[in-house]
Amino acid sequence: MPVKLFDGNSAAVESIRLARPGVIAAYPITPQSGIAEHLADEVADGRIRAEYVRVESEHTAMSVAVGAQLTGVRVATATASVGLALMHEVCGVAAGCRVPIVMPVVNRSLVAPWSLWCDHSDTMAERDTGWLQFYCATVQEVLDLTLSAYRIAEHEDVLTPAMVCLDGFFLSHSMQRVDTPPDEDAWDFVKPYVRRNMYLDPKDVMFINALCPTFEHTEMKYQQMVGFGNAARVAKDVFAEFEQRFGRKLHTVESYRLEDAEVAVVTIGSMSGAAKYVVNQLRDRGIRAGMLRICMFRPFPADEIREALKNVKVIGVVDRSSGLGAAQGPVCSEVKAACYGGTTKIFSFIGGIAGRDISDISFRRIFGELLEVKDGKRDSCTCWFDTREDAMDIREVEVPC
């Protein structure tokens, strides 16, 4: 299998090229701009035979994508941060009309204050809009999960759009070795797009996204819920086929040294490598530590998480999104709900906001607090674990406006 050196954006472009879209509509925004730019290059150079539509905003990019895919062609688009927020309305259209668009999202903090750097506030804000969500830990997974997402999203029992989320700069601009499948092997795996359910055809006219009366709106949302339930099953089948074909294992959740773990962290995205490193260090010292990585956040794999964590005494869930106003971070809320009724102590940790690194030092500190809870030395943990001590003095307004 060919080996190439890709950053995350280039890996996303390569997977899109292998899937052979017929229409591309992507608006550049940092740190996703490379995807939009390189897709334009691929079309101009003839490596992708597609219509490239130069749109004026992300809202229009998703509108073009929905309309084009309803005509029966696979489409491509990508976004990040406030671009995804601008797409919000039309993301709901794609989901509700069961248009299985696959979209790389390069995670970047939402405003305000302005930031160009990574956290998960953009995609977590969209977690209930009806899209599948995959979170990548490596550049290799950007390629692999995007290819698999086409199969999962387009499956006749799923018909649900998918976001493949990659951490801005940590993955989007990180050069890593990537095993790439030959074009024909990838095409045989992804397979041609088949239009199902709603469609646009001047010879067979139907209303798309029409005003829905009360007596059937709930049932249409129920259909989407069934699609999510089916996606959990289909994902496992697709991942098994992917491993058989290409030799790389993909996960809905990845358990790491959890068999006898007393303390564990739950991670999502690129922070997971640092967590594994610290788990290994702690194991070398005889400390029974482990990690659970959530790879498929929507549909949420509650049963798998509950099973994987059932014997762990103390757990820290690390969110790269603040979840303002909630009892804890969004990932922690989901994990607590999944494990409800058990005796495990679960704590929320929030950090890595707007590109602040979640390093091995961060995880050693988190594990240190979890171990103190296990040993009865403390009852709570430091939720905002990487916040400066002078947080309330930053940019404080001293003179009334």
Secondary structure, 3 states (H helix, E strand, C coil): CCEEEECHHHHHHHHHHHHCCCEECCCCCCCCHHHHHHHHHHHHCCCCCCEECCCCCHHHHHHHHHHHHHCCCCEECCECHHHHHHHHHHHHHHHHCCCCCEEEEEECCCCCCCCCCCCCHHHHCCCCCCCEEEECCCHHHHHHHHHHHHHHHHCCCCCCCEEEEEECCCCCCCCEEEECCCHHHHHHHHCCCCCCCCCCCCCCCCCCCCCCCHHHHHHHHHHHHHHHHHHHHHHHHHHHHHHHHHCCCCCCEEEECCCCCCEEEEECHHHHHHHHHHHHHHHHCCCCEEEEEECEEECCCHHHHHHHHCCCCEEEEEECCCCCCCCCCHHHHHHHHHCCCCCCEEEEEECCHHHCCCCHHHHHHHHHHHHHHHCCCCCCCCCECCCCCCHHHCCCCCCCC
